[in-house]
Amino acid sequence: MSQSQLDPLPNDLPFRFISKTIGRGAYASIKKAIPLDAPSPVFAVKLIHKGYAVKHGRISAKQIAMEVSLHSHIGQHPNVIEWFATGEDHVWRWIAMEYAEGGDLFDKIEADVGVTEDIAQVYFHQLISGISFIHSRGVAHRDLKPENILMSENGNLKLADFGMATMFEYKGQRKLSATMCGSPPYVAPEVLACGRGEKKPATEVSKYSAELVDIWSCGVILFVLLVGNTPWDEPTAQSWEYQEYVKSHGRSSDSLWERIPSDALSLLRGMISVEPAKRFSFAQIRQHPWYTRRNKFLADDGQISDPLNLATKMLENLRIDFSQPAPPASQRPSPPDAMDVDGTAAAAAPPPRLSSTQPETPITDALFDWERPAPRALAAPSTQPAGAPVAVDAATAPPSAADFFAALAEEPSMSQFSQTPGVPLTLTQRARRFRDIVPAHSFTRFFSHVPPRLLVQLLGDALHALNVPLPAAAAAAADPDPSPQHVATLRVRTADERRQGLHGEILVDRYPRAPGARELLEVRFVKLKGDPLEWRRFFKKVVLLCKDGVYKPDA
């Protein structure tokens, strides 16, 4: 058993927890909390087990203190998760911060499709606004990727997780970095070259400029917003996509690049310049014609001006096409996790493929008391805002079948399964806020009328077809959840198409049966670790393999 399971949390905390674990980092967990004497505001608390981090993550106590110091230094911007307070005892360090109620931004973006040009520009503006602000304070993030880009309840972008941040400028003095960190699809080539200890001319310093690394990552994120995929799995000689990009001087023949709007191509090439010295500055980015084009969704203060319309357009882009053939078995077994945090370690034993920043001894999902989202009753009274959750009380009478399926038709995540993509008019008419149309909960979920045992078998067969190993705990009979509504938990541990770790759970739960209606099951794909866009791609593959068991609103 891990030490982090044995050690109690700090005493005399100035708040109380109201959730189990809702997220995790390489050596930390996150819970929701509220003040001791009030029911609001709800905020997030990051709990770092100092001993585990130092022993297994190769993270020094000084680096943990640095995260706290840097976040407090930069957490005062509309597009950066706000820092509130910190404290520690001999075992734990905690950081209280803003809770991003909108969830993962990239969970709401269609894999292999992306978002419209206007929506991409809104979130790119907000990303550049947040990153340029922290750079103005002398801090670089160094781990920009979809996992660390969240949303507020009104849909605005929030930068999160400063565990790999560094101070690159202080009192006019600049310093270079040598730490290898980040996720290979999003990291700049000079970081991986530094980590692998590649031979360099004697005149070249084997370090990199942390602020230019962030510019590169912002460019890759813009690419992903526009097309729903990364341009390569890693910017090294092992990637043919990257090699072609280099040899063609940014004019790749890869079909993904053909989908980039022509006005945005020169901006991307400037940000994803292989030579750091030629990479665009923030001034060049802000002067670029694609950046300065007018946008109906963007207010003068940089926030979203028409959140309901933007939310509607985002939801319209999410779609699963059931006419597509079942996907081939392309998932890979999970690679061993490794955390290479300096050039020396990486040079000693370079892996064939570089893993994203993780502890040397990975934290297993079982170490955390994960919060399992409760099934939401869908038959909300018409006086409530669209999408408002209603608690299910097993002792009360369930809704009528007519009410239940009328409400189900307005459940936002159902629109992705419709033969005619779009948001129900009644949903948009009743919506008052961004989250009424695009709620915080994940869209990686579906409903089914298939009997429980058969549905679990369908899911198991789909995972097998994708080469995703199922541990023994996946069996319904072995599931530890005593809830009568819960059917099964299938644990997923695999690698995504970019060879990065992808871990999560597939939860199968019953809804209270409406009189005269067949039993309805909800299947939720809960990501525990990995790229949210890759998790959605994985979800779509499983859904297509189980399409005969998926409830479709207009079938």
C-alpha positions, 0 to 999 in steps of 0.5 A: 500500500502506498504511503499516501494511503496511510498518511492522514490529511493535515489537521486544522484546515481552514476549509472542509472537503466536499468531494472525493478526488476529482483529479490528479497530477504526477504526484498530487490529487485534487478535491473540492472544498468550501470555507468552514463557515459557509456553503460557498464559494466552492474551490479546488485544493491540490494535495501534494504528498511531499515524501512521495513526490521526492522519492518517486517523482524526483521532485525536490522540496524546493521544486514543490515550494517553487510551484506554490511561489510561482502560482501565487505570483501569476494567479491574478489574470482572467485566463489563469486559475486563481491562486488563493492560499497554501499551507503544509504540515510535515507530510502534505502541502496543499494549495487552494485555488479557483475551481474551473467549473466548466471542466476540460475545454478539449473534452468539448472539441470533436476529435479529428474535426476541431472547432470553427475558425471563430471559436478557435480564434477566441480560445487562442486569444485567451490562451495567448492572453494568459501565457503572455501575462505569466511571461510578463511576470518572468514565468514560463509554464513549460507543460502546455497541453489540453489536460491543463486547459480548463474552462470557467462556468461561462466558457472562458479559458483557464490555464492550470497546473504550474507544477513544471513552471519556472522563473526564466527572468528575474530583475532583468536577468534571464536564465535558460532551462535544462529540465526535460518536461512536457508532453511529446506531441506538444513539446518543442524539439529543443526540449527533447533534444536537451533531454536526450543529450544530443551532441551539439557544437561546442559553441551551442549551450545544451539548454533551452529558452523556456518562454520560447517553448511555450510559444511552440506549444501554443502553436500546436494547441492552435493546430489542434483547435482547428483540426482536432489532432496534433501535427505529429506524435513527437518533434523528433527524427522518429516522426515522419510527419515532423521530418516532412514538416522540417524538410518542407520548411513548414509546407507539409503535404500531410492532409491535416495541414490542408485543413488549416485556414490559409490565413492561419498557416503563416501564423502557425509556421511562425510559432512552430519554427524549428529554430527557436530564435526565429519563433514568433514573439507575442508582438508578432502574434498579435500583429498577425492578420489572422489574430486581428480578424474581427470575431463576433464571439470576442468582447473588447476585454478578451472574454466571450461576448455571446456565450450562448451562441458560442456554446451552441456552435460548439455543441453542433460540432460534436457528432458520432457518425454511425454510418462509419465502419467499426474502427480497426484495432489501433490502440496500443498497450500502455507504455511504461511510465517514466519521468525524465526530469533532467538531461543526465537521466535521459541520456543514461537510458533514452527510451525509444519513445518519450513519455510525458512527464510522470513519476518514475513509479507511477501512482496507481488509480486505486490509491485515490478515493475517486469521486464517481459522478452520480447519475443525473435525473433527466426529467427536470421541471420546465421551470428549471434552466436546461441541463440543471441536474435533479437529484434522484431519490430512490424512495420517490416515484420515478418520472413518467416515461413521457416526461423522462424521454422528453427530458432525455431529448434535451440532454446536451450529450444526446445531440452527438448521436442524432442523425441531424446534428444540432441543438434542440430549439427548446434547449437553446430557448430555455438556456440562460448560461453557457453551461446550460448548453455545454455543461461541465460534465463530460460528453463521453457518455451514452445511454442504452436499453440493452440488458446489463449483462449483455451491455457489459459484454458488448463493452468488453468485446469492444475493448478487446477489439481495440487491444485494450486489456481488461483486468479481472476487476472489470467483471460486474460481479467483482465490482466493489460499488454496493449501489443498487443503481451501479452495474459495472466498472471497466478499468481502462489502461492503454496508450492513445494514438500518439503513444501517450498513457490513457487511463480511465474507467467506464461506468455502467449505471441504471436510471430509475425505471419510468412506469411502462418504460424499458430499463435505461442504462447510462455508460460514462467514460471517466478519464483519470489521466491523459489527453481529453481529445484522445479520450474522446477519440477512444470513446468514439471508437468504443461507441461505434463498436457498440452501436447496436446497443446505443440509444439514439434520440431519433432512431 
